[in-house]
């Protein structure tokens, strides 16, 4: 099951301490393994999340999430979807004809969005 996102959103997911708490002795530590992404149509078997550009087109294609509470917790795709349900904002990457750019920016700002 492939999940589509962008670099900004994926970086926010991996930075969320409620989903990826820091390792604590005796705590419920959570980590991922074998993460595979397709970044701008190129497969990356060992992606470095910090190297992603906010505007990168990303597909999560594989990976497992583990927890000290459960040996195999879930897939990265499922865990990402669970995280998405908790967020109040979504980062989007759009393509718009140059002559309509200002109208799109105005619409985003008018709807309470923020331009990156």
QUIDABEL-V931831 format. One line per field, one symbol per residue. phi: phi as a letter, one per 20 degrees, with the letter a starting at -180 (. if undefined). psi: psi as a letter, one per 20 degrees, with the letter a starting at -180 (. if undefined). A space follows every 50 residues. Layout:
# QUIDABEL-V931831
phi->???
psi->???
This chain:
# QUIDABEL-V931831
phi->.edebcgfffffgfefffecffgcgmeefcbcblfccddlmdfcecfdgf efegefeccedaqcddbffcgcfaefgffffffgfeedccecdcdbggfd gfffgfffffenecee
psi->oppqarggghhggiioihhmqqpppjrnqprrqkppqooljppoimqogi iqqhjppppohqqqpqqhhpgogaqhgghghgghhiqiqppqpqpqqhij ghhggggghhjjrpp.
